[in-house]
Amino acid sequence: MTDEDLPDSGDASGERRSGPPSEDRVRLELVLLAELIQDLARKDSLLEAVPFLLRRLGDLRQVLFDYEVRGTERLLPIEDPKEREARRLIREMEERKREMMKDWEKPWEPDEDEG
């Protein structure tokens, strides 16, 4: 059995999109692979198609990775405005502390007014 004998299940690696793949695309890729495996099993060609299936699994793994990792914003809870403000205040406080520490490291020089 050669790759030409196997059905074309849509090469996921050939498609480059910005952002994560849609839920419909991920669902379709999973269903297509499952149907391909079932079809090969019915034809008793499953073991002969292992190299092809490994390539398809690699392609599908990339799609799943893009969906899961790059699309995590849809899984995260909506940010609480109070929490966002608290983080902003903490960042501001840390920046002031860094500035203060820099000032403390400088040698003391009397002001001209104190002269």
Beta strands, then each sheet from edge to edge (+ up, - down):
end
